Amino acid sequence: MSNPSTGKLPIGSRVRVKDGVMSPDFADVSFAGWTATIMEFSGKKPNQKFIVVFDDAVIAAMPPGYLQRCEEQRLLYTMACLEADQIEVA
């Protein structure tokens, strides 16, 4: 559902994180295959960023160590800020 003139994914789009994408906060945690919904975006290509909220099934399957580290550092594990080239339509 991208807008053909801009290539932007609209808010509310369901997306999947591409292979090889790691957590922006923890380089040892892979986000590959995780699905989410776009909540907002900022910037313009090629530096566009998307705020995504992970699906309930993804959250339920997150590694316990990742959850603990997020809680210790007061990070929201339910969301992430990803670049446009790190996600694709689910």
N, CA, C and O atoms as a CHARMM CRD file, in Angstrom:
* protein
*
  360
    1    1 MET  N      0.80600  -1.19400   0.00000 PROA 1      0.00000
    2    1 MET  CA     0.00000   0.00000   0.00000 PROA 1      0.00000
    3    1 MET  C      0.84600   1.25300   0.00000 PROA 1      0.00000
    4    1 MET  O      0.50900   2.22300   0.67900 PROA 1      0.00000
    5    2 SER  N      1.88700   1.25500  -0.71200 PROA 2      0.00000
    6    2 SER  CA     2.69000   2.46200  -0.72100 PROA 2      0.00000
    7    2 SER  C      2.11700   3.44200  -1.71700 PROA 2      0.00000
    8    2 SER  O      1.48200   3.05700  -2.69800 PROA 2      0.00000
    9    3 ASN  N      2.34300   4.68900  -1.45800 PROA 3      0.00000
   10    3 ASN  CA     1.92000   5.74200  -2.36400 PROA 3      0.00000
   11    3 ASN  C      2.89800   5.74800  -3.53000 PROA 3      0.00000
   12    3 ASN  O      4.08400   6.00700  -3.32400 PROA 3      0.00000
   13    4 PRO  N      2.43200   5.46300  -4.77300 PROA 4      0.00000
   14    4 PRO  CA     3.37500   5.32300  -5.87400 PROA 4      0.00000
   15    4 PRO  C      4.17000   6.57800  -6.18800 PROA 4      0.00000
   16    4 PRO  O      5.27800   6.48800  -6.71700 PROA 4      0.00000
   17    5 SER  N      3.63500   7.73000  -5.87700 PROA 5      0.00000
   18    5 SER  CA     4.35800   8.95900  -6.21100 PROA 5      0.00000
   19    5 SER  C      5.47900   9.25900  -5.22900 PROA 5      0.00000
   20    5 SER  O      6.46400   9.90300  -5.59200 PROA 5      0.00000
   21    6 THR  N      5.34300   8.80000  -3.98500 PROA 6      0.00000
   22    6 THR  CA     6.35100   9.11100  -2.97400 PROA 6      0.00000
   23    6 THR  C      7.04900   7.88000  -2.43200 PROA 6      0.00000
   24    6 THR  O      8.14600   7.98000  -1.88300 PROA 6      0.00000
   25    7 GLY  N      6.42200   6.71100  -2.58000 PROA 7      0.00000
   26    7 GLY  CA     6.99000   5.50000  -2.01300 PROA 7      0.00000
   27    7 GLY  C      6.78100   5.39800  -0.51500 PROA 7      0.00000
   28    7 GLY  O      7.31000   4.48200   0.11500 PROA 7      0.00000
   29    8 LYS  N      6.02800   6.30700   0.06800 PROA 8      0.00000
   30    8 LYS  CA     5.80200   6.29300   1.51700 PROA 8      0.00000
   31    8 LYS  C      4.77400   5.23900   1.89200 PROA 8      0.00000
   32    8 LYS  O      3.78800   5.02900   1.18500 PROA 8      0.00000
   33    9 LEU  N      5.01800   4.59100   2.99700 PROA 9      0.00000
   34    9 LEU  CA     4.03300   3.69600   3.58000 PROA 9      0.00000
   35    9 LEU  C      3.14700   4.54000   4.48200 PROA 9      0.00000
   36    9 LEU  O      3.66700   5.27800   5.32000 PROA 9      0.00000
   37   10 PRO  N      1.83100   4.45900   4.34100 PROA 10     0.00000
   38   10 PRO  CA     0.96400   5.28400   5.18100 PROA 10     0.00000
   39   10 PRO  C      0.89400   4.77600   6.62100 PROA 10     0.00000
   40   10 PRO  O      1.15100   3.60400   6.89800 PROA 10     0.00000
   41   11 ILE  N      0.54500   5.67300   7.51600 PROA 11     0.00000
   42   11 ILE  CA     0.31500   5.29900   8.91000 PROA 11     0.00000
   43   11 ILE  C     -0.76800   4.22800   8.93600 PROA 11     0.00000
   44   11 ILE  O     -1.76100   4.31300   8.21300 PROA 11     0.00000
   45   12 GLY  N     -0.56500   3.23300   9.76800 PROA 12     0.00000
   46   12 GLY  CA    -1.50400   2.12300   9.85600 PROA 12     0.00000
   47   12 GLY  C     -1.10500   0.92000   9.01800 PROA 12     0.00000
   48   12 GLY  O     -1.72200  -0.14000   9.13000 PROA 12     0.00000
   49   13 SER  N     -0.08000   1.06500   8.17700 PROA 13     0.00000
   50   13 SER  CA     0.38300  -0.05300   7.34700 PROA 13     0.00000
   51   13 SER  C      1.01200  -1.13100   8.21500 PROA 13     0.00000
   52   13 SER  O      1.73100  -0.84200   9.17200 PROA 13     0.00000
   53   14 ARG  N      0.72500  -2.38700   7.85900 PROA 14     0.00000
   54   14 ARG  CA     1.38700  -3.50800   8.52500 PROA 14     0.00000
   55   14 ARG  C      2.67400  -3.78600   7.78100 PROA 14     0.00000
   56   14 ARG  O      2.68600  -3.89400   6.55500 PROA 14     0.00000
   57   15 VAL  N      3.75300  -3.90000   8.52700 PROA 15     0.00000
   58   15 VAL  CA     5.07100  -4.10500   7.92900 PROA 15     0.00000
   59   15 VAL  C      5.79800  -5.26200   8.60300 PROA 15     0.00000
   60   15 VAL  O      5.44300  -5.70100   9.69800 PROA 15     0.00000
   61   16 ARG  N      6.82300  -5.73800   7.91300 PROA 16     0.00000
   62   16 ARG  CA     7.70500  -6.78300   8.43500 PROA 16     0.00000
   63   16 ARG  C      9.12000  -6.23500   8.39900 PROA 16     0.00000
   64   16 ARG  O      9.51300  -5.57800   7.43500 PROA 16     0.00000
   65   17 VAL  N      9.88100  -6.50200   9.44000 PROA 17     0.00000
   66   17 VAL  CA    11.27700  -6.07300   9.48000 PROA 17     0.00000
   67   17 VAL  C     12.08700  -7.01500   8.58700 PROA 17     0.00000
   68   17 VAL  O     11.94800  -8.23600   8.66400 PROA 17     0.00000
   69   18 LYS  N     12.92900  -6.43200   7.74500 PROA 18     0.00000
   70   18 LYS  CA    13.71500  -7.20700   6.78500 PROA 18     0.00000
   71   18 LYS  C     14.81100  -8.02200   7.47200 PROA 18     0.00000
   72   18 LYS  O     15.23500  -7.72000   8.58700 PROA 18     0.00000
   73   19 ASP  N     15.25100  -9.06300   6.76500 PROA 19     0.00000
   74   19 ASP  CA    16.35700  -9.89800   7.24700 PROA 19     0.00000
   75   19 ASP  C     17.59500  -9.04800   7.48700 PROA 19     0.00000
   76   19 ASP  O     17.87900  -8.11400   6.73600 PROA 19     0.00000
   77   20 GLY  N     18.32200  -9.38100   8.53500 PROA 20     0.00000
   78   20 GLY  CA    19.57600  -8.69800   8.83700 PROA 20     0.00000
   79   20 GLY  C     19.44300  -7.44200   9.67400 PROA 20     0.00000
   80   20 GLY  O     20.45200  -6.83700  10.03900 PROA 20     0.00000
   81   21 VAL  N     18.20700  -7.03000   9.98900 PROA 21     0.00000
   82   21 VAL  CA    18.00300  -5.80700  10.77700 PROA 21     0.00000
   83   21 VAL  C     18.09300  -6.14600  12.26300 PROA 21     0.00000
   84   21 VAL  O     17.40900  -7.04100  12.76000 PROA 21     0.00000
   85   22 MET  N     18.94400  -5.41400  12.94700 PROA 22     0.00000
   86   22 MET  CA    19.14700  -5.61100  14.38000 PROA 22     0.00000
   87   22 MET  C     18.47300  -4.47100  15.14900 PROA 22     0.00000
   88   22 MET  O     18.17200  -3.42000  14.58400 PROA 22     0.00000
   89   23 SER  N     18.24800  -4.69100  16.42200 PROA 23     0.00000
   90   23 SER  CA    17.68800  -3.65500  17.28400 PROA 23     0.00000
   91   23 SER  C     18.59200  -2.42600  17.25400 PROA 23     0.00000
   92   23 SER  O     19.81300  -2.55900  17.34500 PROA 23     0.00000
   93   24 PRO  N     18.01100  -1.22400  17.12600 PROA 24     0.00000
   94   24 PRO  CA    18.84400  -0.02300  17.17300 PROA 24     0.00000
   95   24 PRO  C     19.50500   0.18400  18.53800 PROA 24     0.00000
   96   24 PRO  O     20.50500   0.89300  18.64300 PROA 24     0.00000
   97   25 ASP  N     18.94900  -0.43300  19.57600 PROA 25     0.00000
   98   25 ASP  CA    19.46800  -0.25800  20.93300 PROA 25     0.00000
   99   25 ASP  C     20.41400  -1.37100  21.36900 PROA 25     0.00000
  100   25 ASP  O     21.31500  -1.14300  22.17600 PROA 25     0.00000
  101   26 PHE  N     20.21100  -2.56900  20.83900 PROA 26     0.00000
  102   26 PHE  CA    21.01500  -3.73000  21.23400 PROA 26     0.00000
  103   26 PHE  C     21.44400  -4.48500  19.97800 PROA 26     0.00000
  104   26 PHE  O     20.64400  -5.19700  19.37200 PROA 26     0.00000
  105   27 ALA  N     22.68100  -4.33100  19.60000 PROA 27     0.00000
  106   27 ALA  CA    23.18600  -4.87900  18.33600 PROA 27     0.00000
  107   27 ALA  C     23.15900  -6.40300  18.26500 PROA 27     0.00000
  108   27 ALA  O     23.33800  -6.97000  17.18700 PROA 27     0.00000
  109   28 ASP  N     22.93900  -7.06800  19.38500 PROA 28     0.00000
  110   28 ASP  CA    22.90000  -8.53000  19.38200 PROA 28     0.00000
  111   28 ASP  C     21.48000  -9.09400  19.29700 PROA 28     0.00000
  112   28 ASP  O     21.29700 -10.31000  19.36900 PROA 28     0.00000
  113   29 VAL  N     20.47200  -8.22600  19.14600 PROA 29     0.00000
  114   29 VAL  CA    19.07800  -8.67300  19.06300 PROA 29     0.00000
  115   29 VAL  C     18.56600  -8.43300  17.64800 PROA 29     0.00000
  116   29 VAL  O     18.52200  -7.29800  17.17300 PROA 29     0.00000
  117   30 SER  N     18.18100  -9.51800  16.98600 PROA 30     0.00000
  118   30 SER  CA    17.66600  -9.42700  15.62200 PROA 30     0.00000
  119   30 SER  C     16.17600  -9.10100  15.63500 PROA 30     0.00000
  120   30 SER  O     15.40000  -9.71100  16.37100 PROA 30     0.00000
  121   31 PHE  N     15.79000  -8.13000  14.81000 PROA 31     0.00000
  122   31 PHE  CA    14.37700  -7.80300  14.60800 PROA 31     0.00000
  123   31 PHE  C     13.84300  -8.47300  13.34000 PROA 31     0.00000
  124   31 PHE  O     12.66900  -8.30400  13.01200 PROA 31     0.00000
  125   32 ALA  N     14.66300  -9.21500  12.63300 PROA 32     0.00000
  126   32 ALA  CA    14.28700  -9.82000  11.35100 PROA 32     0.00000
  127   32 ALA  C     12.99800 -10.62800  11.47500 PROA 32     0.00000
  128   32 ALA  O     12.87200 -11.48700  12.34900 PROA 32     0.00000
  129   33 GLY  N     12.05000 -10.34300  10.59600 PROA 33     0.00000
  130   33 GLY  CA    10.79000 -11.07100  10.56600 PROA 33     0.00000
  131   33 GLY  C      9.72500 -10.55700  11.51100 PROA 33     0.00000
  132   33 GLY  O      8.56900 -10.97100  11.41700 PROA 33     0.00000
  133   34 TRP  N     10.08400  -9.66700  12.41700 PROA 34     0.00000
  134   34 TRP  CA     9.09500  -9.13900  13.35400 PROA 34     0.00000
  135   34 TRP  C      8.09200  -8.28700  12.58300 PROA 34     0.00000
  136   34 TRP  O      8.47100  -7.53200  11.68800 PROA 34     0.00000
  137   35 THR  N      6.82200  -8.40800  12.93000 PROA 35     0.00000
  138   35 THR  CA     5.77800  -7.63700  12.26200 PROA 35     0.00000
  139   35 THR  C      5.27100  -6.53800  13.18300 PROA 35     0.00000
  140   35 THR  O      5.29600  -6.65500  14.40800 PROA 35     0.00000
  141   36 ALA  N      4.81100  -5.46400  12.54700 PROA 36     0.00000
  142   36 ALA  CA     4.42300  -4.27300  13.30300 PROA 36     0.00000
  143   36 ALA  C      3.46400  -3.43200  12.47000 PROA 36     0.00000
  144   36 ALA  O      3.19800  -3.72200  11.30400 PROA 36     0.00000
  145   37 THR  N      2.95700  -2.38600  13.10400 PROA 37     0.00000
  146   37 THR  CA     2.10700  -1.40300  12.44100 PROA 37     0.00000
  147   37 THR  C      2.78000  -0.04500  12.53800 PROA 37     0.00000
  148   37 THR  O      3.27900   0.33600  13.59700 PROA 37     0.00000
  149   38 ILE  N      2.79300   0.68500  11.42900 PROA 38     0.00000
  150   38 ILE  CA     3.38700   2.02400  11.42700 PROA 38     0.00000
  151   38 ILE  C      2.47100   2.98000  12.18300 PROA 38     0.00000
  152   38 ILE  O      1.28700   3.09800  11.86700 PROA 38     0.00000
  153   39 MET  N      3.02700   3.66100  13.18500 PROA 39     0.00000
  154   39 MET  CA     2.26100   4.62800  13.97300 PROA 39     0.00000
  155   39 MET  C      2.52200   6.06000  13.52700 PROA 39     0.00000
  156   39 MET  O      1.62300   6.90000  13.56900 PROA 39     0.00000
  157   40 GLU  N      3.75500   6.34000  13.09700 PROA 40     0.00000
  158   40 GLU  CA     4.09400   7.66200  12.58300 PROA 40     0.00000
  159   40 GLU  C      5.40900   7.57300  11.82500 PROA 40     0.00000
  160   40 GLU  O      6.13900   6.58700  11.93100 PROA 40     0.00000
  161   41 PHE  N      5.69700   8.61300  11.06400 PROA 41     0.00000
  162   41 PHE  CA     6.96400   8.65600  10.34400 PROA 41     0.00000
  163   41 PHE  C      7.47100  10.08300  10.32900 PROA 41     0.00000
  164   41 PHE  O      6.71600  11.03300  10.53700 PROA 41     0.00000
  165   42 SER  N      8.76900  10.21600  10.07700 PROA 42     0.00000
  166   42 SER  CA     9.35700  11.55400  10.01100 PROA 42     0.00000
  167   42 SER  C     10.46200  11.57000   8.97400 PROA 42     0.00000
  168   42 SER  O     11.03200  10.53400   8.63200 PROA 42     0.00000
  169   43 GLY  N     10.75100  12.74200   8.48700 PROA 43     0.00000
  170   43 GLY  CA    11.82500  12.90700   7.51900 PROA 43     0.00000
  171   43 GLY  C     11.39600  12.58900   6.10700 PROA 43     0.00000
  172   43 GLY  O     10.26700  12.17300   5.84700 PROA 43     0.00000
  173   44 LYS  N     12.33400  12.79900   5.20700 PROA 44     0.00000
  174   44 LYS  CA    12.10800  12.53400   3.79400 PROA 44     0.00000
  175   44 LYS  C     13.12800  11.53200   3.31700 PROA 44     0.00000
  176   44 LYS  O     14.18300  11.36100   3.92800 PROA 44     0.00000
  177   45 LYS  N     12.81000  10.86900   2.22000 PROA 45     0.00000
  178   45 LYS  CA    13.77200   9.93700   1.62800 PROA 45     0.00000
  179   45 LYS  C     15.05700  10.66600   1.35200 PROA 45     0.00000
  180   45 LYS  O     14.99100  11.83900   0.98400 PROA 45     0.00000
  181   46 PRO  N     16.20000  10.08400   1.49600 PROA 46     0.00000
  182   46 PRO  CA    16.44200   8.69100   1.87100 PROA 46     0.00000
  183   46 PRO  C     16.56900   8.48700   3.37400 PROA 46     0.00000
  184   46 PRO  O     16.92600   7.39300   3.81000 PROA 46     0.00000
  185   47 ASN  N     16.28800   9.50400   4.17500 PROA 47     0.00000
  186   47 ASN  CA    16.49000   9.41400   5.62700 PROA 47     0.00000
  187   47 ASN  C     15.19600   9.24700   6.40900 PROA 47     0.00000
  188   47 ASN  O     15.16100   9.51600   7.61000 PROA 47     0.00000
  189   48 GLN  N     14.14000   8.81100   5.75200 PROA 48     0.00000
  190   48 GLN  CA    12.85000   8.66700   6.41100 PROA 48     0.00000
  191   48 GLN  C     12.91600   7.59300   7.49600 PROA 48     0.00000
  192   48 GLN  O     13.53000   6.54200   7.31200 PROA 48     0.00000
  193   49 LYS  N     12.27400   7.87700   8.62400 PROA 49     0.00000
  194   49 LYS  CA    12.22100   6.93300   9.74700 PROA 49     0.00000
  195   49 LYS  C     10.76400   6.65900  10.09000 PROA 49     0.00000
  196   49 LYS  O      9.89400   7.51700   9.93600 PROA 49     0.00000
  197   50 PHE  N     10.52600   5.44600  10.55800 PROA 50     0.00000
  198   50 PHE  CA     9.18000   5.01000  10.90700 PROA 50     0.00000
  199   50 PHE  C      9.14400   4.56100  12.36100 PROA 50     0.00000
  200   50 PHE  O     10.00300   3.80100  12.80800 PROA 50     0.00000
  201   51 ILE  N      8.14600   5.03500  13.09200 PROA 51     0.00000
  202   51 ILE  CA     7.88500   4.54700  14.44500 PROA 51     0.00000
  203   51 ILE  C      6.86900   3.42100  14.28100 PROA 51     0.00000
  204   51 ILE  O      5.76500   3.63400  13.77900 PROA 51     0.00000
  205   52 VAL  N      7.25300   2.22800  14.70900 PROA 52     0.00000
  206   52 VAL  CA     6.37100   1.07800  14.57300 PROA 52     0.00000
  207   52 VAL  C      6.04600   0.50900  15.94800 PROA 52     0.00000
  208   52 VAL  O      6.83300   0.60500  16.89000 PROA 52     0.00000
  209   53 VAL  N      4.86000  -0.08600  16.02900 PROA 53     0.00000
  210   53 VAL  CA     4.43800  -0.80100  17.23400 PROA 53     0.00000
  211   53 VAL  C      4.34500  -2.27200  16.85200 PROA 53     0.00000
  212   53 VAL  O      3.62100  -2.64000  15.92700 PROA 53     0.00000
  213   54 PHE  N      5.07900  -3.10200  17.56900 PROA 54     0.00000
  214   54 PHE  CA     5.10900  -4.52200  17.25900 PROA 54     0.00000
  215   54 PHE  C      3.77300  -5.18800  17.56900 PROA 54     0.00000
  216   54 PHE  O      3.05500  -4.78400  18.48300 PROA 54     0.00000
  217   55 ASP  N      3.45600  -6.22500  16.78100 PROA 55     0.00000
  218   55 ASP  CA     2.22600  -6.99100  16.96600 PROA 55     0.00000
  219   55 ASP  C      2.26000  -7.75400  18.28900 PROA 55     0.00000
  220   55 ASP  O      3.33000  -8.04200  18.82600 PROA 55     0.00000
  221   56 ASP  N      1.07900  -8.07500  18.80300 PROA 56     0.00000
  222   56 ASP  CA     0.97600  -8.80800  20.06900 PROA 56     0.00000
  223   56 ASP  C      1.73000 -10.13600  20.02900 PROA 56     0.00000
  224   56 ASP  O      2.37900 -10.50900  21.00600 PROA 56     0.00000
  225   57 ALA  N      1.64800 -10.85400  18.90200 PROA 57     0.00000
  226   57 ALA  CA     2.33600 -12.14600  18.79600 PROA 57     0.00000
  227   57 ALA  C      3.84800 -11.96800  18.87300 PROA 57     0.00000
  228   57 ALA  O      4.54000 -12.80100  19.45700 PROA 57     0.00000
  229   58 VAL  N      4.36300 -10.89500  18.29300 PROA 58     0.00000
  230   58 VAL  CA     5.80300 -10.61200  18.34800 PROA 58     0.00000
  231   58 VAL  C      6.20700 -10.29500  19.78400 PROA 58     0.00000
  232   58 VAL  O      7.21200 -10.80400  20.28200 PROA 58     0.00000
  233   59 ILE  N      5.42500  -9.45900  20.43800 PROA 59     0.00000
  234   59 ILE  CA     5.73100  -9.07500  21.82200 PROA 59     0.00000
  235   59 ILE  C      5.74100 -10.31500  22.72700 PROA 59     0.00000
  236   59 ILE  O      6.61500 -10.45600  23.58200 PROA 59     0.00000
  237   60 ALA  N      4.77000 -11.20400  22.53300 PROA 60     0.00000
  238   60 ALA  CA     4.68900 -12.41600  23.35700 PROA 60     0.00000
  239   60 ALA  C      5.89000 -13.33900  23.14400 PROA 60     0.00000
  240   60 ALA  O      6.25300 -14.10400  24.03800 PROA 60     0.00000
  241   61 ALA  N      6.50800 -13.26800  21.95900 PROA 61     0.00000
  242   61 ALA  CA     7.62700 -14.15800  21.63700 PROA 61     0.00000
  243   61 ALA  C      8.99800 -13.49600  21.79200 PROA 61     0.00000
  244   61 ALA  O     10.01600 -14.11000  21.47100 PROA 61     0.00000
  245   62 MET  N      9.03600 -12.26400  22.27400 PROA 62     0.00000
  246   62 MET  CA    10.32400 -11.57100  22.42600 PROA 62     0.00000
  247   62 MET  C     11.21500 -12.29500  23.42900 PROA 62     0.00000
  248   62 MET  O     10.73300 -12.82400  24.43100 PROA 62     0.00000
  249   63 PRO  N     12.52100 -12.31500  23.15400 PROA 63     0.00000
  250   63 PRO  CA    13.44000 -12.96800  24.09300 PROA 63     0.00000
  251   63 PRO  C     13.38300 -12.31100  25.47800 PROA 63     0.00000
  252   63 PRO  O     13.42300 -11.08400  25.57800 PROA 63     0.00000
  253   64 PRO  N     13.29100 -13.10800  26.53700 PROA 64     0.00000
  254   64 PRO  CA    13.22200 -12.54600  27.88400 PROA 64     0.00000
  255   64 PRO  C     14.38700 -11.61200  28.20600 PROA 64     0.00000
  256   64 PRO  O     14.20200 -10.60500  28.88900 PROA 64     0.00000
  257   65 GLY  N     15.56600 -11.93100  27.72700 PROA 65     0.00000
  258   65 GLY  CA    16.72600 -11.07200  27.97300 PROA 65     0.00000
  259   65 GLY  C     16.56500  -9.69800  27.35100 PROA 65     0.00000
  260   65 GLY  O     16.99900  -8.69700  27.92200 PROA 65     0.00000
  261   66 TYR  N     15.94300  -9.64700  26.18600 PROA 66     0.00000
  262   66 TYR  CA    15.68100  -8.36600  25.52300 PROA 66     0.00000
  263   66 TYR  C     14.70600  -7.53700  26.35700 PROA 66     0.00000
  264   66 TYR  O     14.91900  -6.34500  26.57800 PROA 66     0.00000
  265   67 LEU  N     13.64400  -8.17800  26.81200 PROA 67     0.00000
  266   67 LEU  CA    12.65400  -7.47600  27.63500 PROA 67     0.00000
  267   67 LEU  C     13.29500  -6.92600  28.90700 PROA 67     0.00000
  268   67 LEU  O     13.04700  -5.78300  29.29000 PROA 67     0.00000
  269   68 GLN  N     14.11500  -7.74200  29.55400 PROA 68     0.00000
  270   68 GLN  CA    14.76600  -7.31700  30.79400 PROA 68     0.00000
  271   68 GLN  C     15.67900  -6.11700  30.54800 PROA 68     0.00000
  272   68 GLN  O     15.66500  -5.15800  31.31900 PROA 68     0.00000
  273   69 ARG  N     16.46800  -6.16900  29.48400 PROA 69     0.00000
  274   69 ARG  CA    17.37700  -5.05900  29.18200 PROA 69     0.00000
  275   69 ARG  C     16.60100  -3.78300  28.87000 PROA 69     0.00000
  276   69 ARG  O     16.99800  -2.69400  29.28300 PROA 69     0.00000
  277   70 CYS  N     15.49900  -3.91700  28.14400 PROA 70     0.00000
  278   70 CYS  CA    14.67000  -2.74100  27.85300 PROA 70     0.00000
  279   70 CYS  C     14.12400  -2.14300  29.14500 PROA 70     0.00000
  280   70 CYS  O     14.16200  -0.92800  29.33700 PROA 70     0.00000
  281   71 GLU  N     13.62000  -2.99600  30.02400 PROA 71     0.00000
  282   71 GLU  CA    13.07400  -2.50600  31.28800 PROA 71     0.00000
  283   71 GLU  C     14.15200  -1.85000  32.13800 PROA 71     0.00000
  284   71 GLU  O     13.90700  -0.80900  32.74700 PROA 71     0.00000
  285   72 GLU  N     15.33800  -2.44000  32.19000 PROA 72     0.00000
  286   72 GLU  CA    16.43800  -1.86300  32.97100 PROA 72     0.00000
  287   72 GLU  C     16.82800  -0.47700  32.46300 PROA 72     0.00000
  288   72 GLU  O     17.19200   0.39700  33.25000 PROA 72     0.00000
  289   73 GLN  N     16.75200  -0.27900  31.15100 PROA 73     0.00000
  290   73 GLN  CA    17.13800   1.00200  30.56300 PROA 73     0.00000
  291   73 GLN  C     15.93600   1.90400  30.27400 PROA 73     0.00000
  292   73 GLN  O     16.06600   2.95900  29.65400 PROA 73     0.00000
  293   74 ARG  N     14.77400   1.46500  30.73500 PROA 74     0.00000
  294   74 ARG  CA    13.52800   2.22200  30.57000 PROA 74     0.00000
  295   74 ARG  C     13.22500   2.53000  29.10400 PROA 74     0.00000
  296   74 ARG  O     12.85900   3.64800  28.74100 PROA 74     0.00000
  297   75 LEU  N     13.39000   1.50600  28.28700 PROA 75     0.00000
  298   75 LEU  CA    13.07700   1.59900  26.86300 PROA 75     0.00000
  299   75 LEU  C     11.75900   0.88400  26.59800 PROA 75     0.00000
  300   75 LEU  O     11.43800  -0.10100  27.26300 PROA 75     0.00000
  301   76 LEU  N     11.00200   1.37500  25.63300 PROA 76     0.00000
  302   76 LEU  CA     9.75000   0.72800  25.25600 PROA 76     0.00000
  303   76 LEU  C     10.04800  -0.43600  24.32100 PROA 76     0.00000
  304   76 LEU  O     10.48500  -0.22900  23.18900 PROA 76     0.00000
  305   77 TYR  N      9.81800  -1.64100  24.78100 PROA 77     0.00000
  306   77 TYR  CA    10.07600  -2.80800  23.93800 PROA 77     0.00000
  307   77 TYR  C      8.95700  -3.04500  22.93600 PROA 77     0.00000
  308   77 TYR  O      9.12600  -3.83200  22.00500 PROA 77     0.00000
  309   78 THR  N      7.83000  -2.38800  23.10300 PROA 78     0.00000
  310   78 THR  CA     6.70200  -2.57600  22.19100 PROA 78     0.00000
  311   78 THR  C      6.84200  -1.76500  20.91100 PROA 78     0.00000
  312   78 THR  O      6.08300  -1.96600  19.96300 PROA 78     0.00000
  313   79 MET  N      7.80800  -0.85000  20.87400 PROA 79     0.00000
  314   79 MET  CA     7.96500   0.05600  19.73900 PROA 79     0.00000
  315   79 MET  C      9.42400   0.11000  19.29500 PROA 79     0.00000
  316   79 MET  O     10.33500  -0.27800  20.02600 PROA 79     0.00000
  317   80 ALA  N      9.61500   0.60800  18.06600 PROA 80     0.00000
  318   80 ALA  CA    10.96900   0.84300  17.56600 PROA 80     0.00000
  319   80 ALA  C     10.92000   1.94700  16.51800 PROA 80     0.00000
  320   80 ALA  O      9.88000   2.20300  15.91100 PROA 80     0.00000
  321   81 CYS  N     12.04700   2.58700  16.32200 PROA 81     0.00000
  322   81 CYS  CA    12.22300   3.58000  15.26400 PROA 81     0.00000
  323   81 CYS  C     13.14800   2.95200  14.22600 PROA 81     0.00000
  324   81 CYS  O     14.31800   2.68200  14.49900 PROA 81     0.00000
  325   82 LEU  N     12.60400   2.72600  13.03400 PROA 82     0.00000
  326   82 LEU  CA    13.35400   2.04100  11.99000 PROA 82     0.00000
  327   82 LEU  C     13.40400   2.88300  10.72200 PROA 82     0.00000
  328   82 LEU  O     12.53300   3.71800  10.47700 PROA 82     0.00000
  329   83 GLU  N     14.43100   2.65100   9.92900 PROA 83     0.00000
  330   83 GLU  CA    14.57900   3.36100   8.66700 PROA 83     0.00000
  331   83 GLU  C     13.72800   2.68900   7.59400 PROA 83     0.00000
  332   83 GLU  O     13.39900   1.50700   7.69300 PROA 83     0.00000
  333   84 ALA  N     13.37800   3.45800   6.57100 PROA 84     0.00000
  334   84 ALA  CA    12.50500   2.96000   5.50900 PROA 84     0.00000
  335   84 ALA  C     13.05200   1.71000   4.83900 PROA 84     0.00000
  336   84 ALA  O     12.28500   0.82400   4.46200 PROA 84     0.00000
  337   85 ASP  N     14.36600   1.62800   4.68600 PROA 85     0.00000
  338   85 ASP  CA    14.94000   0.46500   4.00000 PROA 85     0.00000
  339   85 ASP  C     15.06400  -0.76100   4.90800 PROA 85     0.00000
  340   85 ASP  O     15.59200  -1.78900   4.48400 PROA 85     0.00000
  341   86 GLN  N     14.58700  -0.66600   6.14100 PROA 86     0.00000
  342   86 GLN  CA    14.64100  -1.79900   7.06900 PROA 86     0.00000
  343   86 GLN  C     13.31100  -2.53700   7.17200 PROA 86     0.00000
  344   86 GLN  O     13.22900  -3.58300   7.81500 PROA 86     0.00000
  345   87 ILE  N     12.26400  -1.99400   6.53600 PROA 87     0.00000
  346   87 ILE  CA    10.93500  -2.60300   6.63300 PROA 87     0.00000
  347   87 ILE  C     10.34800  -2.80600   5.24000 PROA 87     0.00000
  348   87 ILE  O     10.76000  -2.17800   4.26500 PROA 87     0.00000
  349   88 GLU  N      9.36400  -3.71400   5.18700 PROA 88     0.00000
  350   88 GLU  CA     8.64300  -3.97400   3.93800 PROA 88     0.00000
  351   88 GLU  C      7.19000  -4.26000   4.28800 PROA 88     0.00000
  352   88 GLU  O      6.87200  -4.57400   5.43500 PROA 88     0.00000
  353   89 VAL  N      6.31700  -4.15100   3.30600 PROA 89     0.00000
  354   89 VAL  CA     4.90500  -4.42200   3.53300 PROA 89     0.00000
  355   89 VAL  C      4.74000  -5.87800   3.94600 PROA 89     0.00000
  356   89 VAL  O      5.31200  -6.77700   3.33000 PROA 89     0.00000
  357   90 ALA  N      3.94900  -6.10100   4.99700 PROA 90     0.00000
  358   90 ALA  CA     3.74200  -7.47400   5.50100 PROA 90     0.00000
  359   90 ALA  C      2.68600  -8.19100   4.67600 PROA 90     0.00000
  360   90 ALA  O      2.37500  -9.35100   4.94500 PROA 90     0.00000
